[in-house]
Amino acid sequence: MDKQINTLHSPLILGDLHLKNRIIMAPLTRTRANNPGHVPTDLMREYYEQRATAGLIISEGTWVSERGQGWYGAPGLYNIEQSRAWEHITSAVHAKGGLIFAQLWHQGSISLSEFFEDGRLPLAPSAINPLQMVHVKDGLKMSEVPQEMTLSDIQQAVEDFRKSAQFAKDAGFDGVQLQAGYIYLIMQFLHESTNQRTDLYGGNIENRARFLFEVLDAVLTIWPAERVSIKTGPMLNEQGIFKAVPSTLKTLEYVYNKLNQYKLSHLLLMRQLADLNGTPLVALQGDDVLNHARKHYFGKIILNVDIEPDHAENLVSSEEVDAIAFGREYIANPDLVERLLIGASLNPQRPEGYYGSSPEGYTDYPFISHIPVFNS
Ligand SMILES: Cc1cc2nc3c(=O)[nH]c(=O)nc-3n(C[C@H](O)[C@H](O)[C@H](O)COP(=O)(O)O)c2cc1C
């Protein structure tokens, strides 16, 4: 067998967890939860169970509160009913020898008042429309101007993360991951275009990062650091208000440096999805985002976004990174671990099924052993 393939399939220790391989399932919102109620379903159990051979599954984003929602069909993790439903999923993954973290998610301004029963506006650090498309029941709608969070809203959001971390523990997850990247609430505090506060949560970098570290400290009252991970980095979608600005890198460098004190399970880092030419991040194309992070963050790093299997193998065998997270390939290949091991071809993607409510494009991607063989 190819020596290189062995590294991606070799075990990895993350804190006190022993991963059987370095092939990680990236967090993927798939909108198969119940509505209303945002309760995980049996179909979701089947989907995660199918992918339990991953070294570690990071769950789809799961809301820490009713106020944190903003995507039709996504699940929550903020009440007993949701937590019990997640328990069916974690038990199924464990029964197949897998490990699963819950991704804790607050969407902030990436939401709409129509999601809230009383028509309240979504919450955000400042009343600034992020100009993003929001997933509603029948398609996409432009975001609106959110409501600026009061100090008591901020305290409540921190407490919501803490409570959700407890629900995750009760549900049998192996750990939690903070969604502190891309365009959601924690990033809305970090980014100066969405945070124009003049109090302790806005202005300089330390203030903009305060919410993130308060959330992290709250979650660490429930979980040991080795079971807590974070998804963050300079990756934005470069659309609407989420464009890299000169302070983007300095902000992230501050965050990486401070995170070093925490000895977390890992950092999930995204390579760029957008074209960075002409932006302040032009030097961070491709793997350069990793090279930059490595200079500032000294813990385990899982790299993600558009990584071909051969390149994934090179990155882990050269010890540039600890593991690779696959997103879209995990949507289409429940047995990705096995396929990469034997060098089998990968199933083609069916993006029309990324979001939806049915098993089509969700649990019906074939396993290699299930592909029918026809005699000619
Ligand atoms: C359908 C879909 C849903 C996603 N949902 C989430 C999510 O809930 N949380 C998150 O952090 N990233 C989410 N992402 C981003 C993925 O985790 C990953 O970064 C992205 O797919 C790029 O990796 P890939 O090139 O391996 O697919 C999503 C991506 C896709 C395609």
PDBQT file of the ligand as one rigid body, heavy atoms in Angstrom, charges set to zero:
ROOT
HETATM    1  C1  LIG A 401     -23.782  22.532   2.451  1.00  0.00    +0.000 C 
HETATM    2  C2  LIG A 401     -22.764  23.179   3.333  1.00  0.00    +0.000 A 
HETATM    3  C3  LIG A 401     -23.090  23.485   4.648  1.00  0.00    +0.000 A 
HETATM    4  C4  LIG A 401     -22.131  24.044   5.511  1.00  0.00    +0.000 A 
HETATM    5  N1  LIG A 401     -22.451  24.266   6.831  1.00  0.00    +0.000 NA
HETATM    6  C5  LIG A 401     -21.489  24.680   7.707  1.00  0.00    +0.000 A 
HETATM    7  C6  LIG A 401     -21.755  24.783   9.105  1.00  0.00    +0.000 A 
HETATM    8  O1  LIG A 401     -22.848  24.494   9.598  1.00  0.00    +0.000 OA
HETATM    9  N2  LIG A 401     -20.762  25.218   9.913  1.00  0.00    +0.000 N 
HETATM   10  C7  LIG A 401     -19.528  25.548   9.421  1.00  0.00    +0.000 A 
HETATM   11  O2  LIG A 401     -18.648  25.935  10.193  1.00  0.00    +0.000 OA
HETATM   12  N3  LIG A 401     -19.232  25.427   8.108  1.00  0.00    +0.000 NA
HETATM   13  C8  LIG A 401     -20.174  24.990   7.241  1.00  0.00    +0.000 A 
HETATM   14  N4  LIG A 401     -19.869  24.815   5.919  1.00  0.00    +0.000 N 
HETATM   15  C9  LIG A 401     -18.482  24.973   5.470  1.00  0.00    +0.000 C 
HETATM   16  C10 LIG A 401     -17.784  23.598   5.476  1.00  0.00    +0.000 C 
HETATM   17  O3  LIG A 401     -17.526  23.161   6.791  1.00  0.00    +0.000 OA
HETATM   18  C11 LIG A 401     -16.451  23.654   4.722  1.00  0.00    +0.000 C 
HETATM   19  O4  LIG A 401     -15.684  24.697   5.257  1.00  0.00    +0.000 OA
HETATM   20  C12 LIG A 401     -16.633  23.902   3.231  1.00  0.00    +0.000 C 
HETATM   21  O5  LIG A 401     -17.511  22.941   2.668  1.00  0.00    +0.000 OA
HETATM   22  C13 LIG A 401     -15.290  23.842   2.476  1.00  0.00    +0.000 C 
HETATM   23  O6  LIG A 401     -14.673  22.585   2.642  1.00  0.00    +0.000 OA
HETATM   24  P1  LIG A 401     -14.659  21.531   1.420  1.00  0.00    +0.000 P 
HETATM   25  O7  LIG A 401     -13.906  22.187   0.297  1.00  0.00    +0.000 OA
HETATM   26  O8  LIG A 401     -13.961  20.316   1.970  1.00  0.00    +0.000 OA
HETATM   27  O9  LIG A 401     -16.071  21.277   1.044  1.00  0.00    +0.000 OA
HETATM   28  C14 LIG A 401     -20.830  24.317   5.019  1.00  0.00    +0.000 A 
HETATM   29  C15 LIG A 401     -20.524  24.040   3.668  1.00  0.00    +0.000 A 
HETATM   30  C16 LIG A 401     -21.465  23.462   2.843  1.00  0.00    +0.000 A 
HETATM   31  C17 LIG A 401     -21.091  23.126   1.422  1.00  0.00    +0.000 C 
ENDROOT
TORSDOF 0
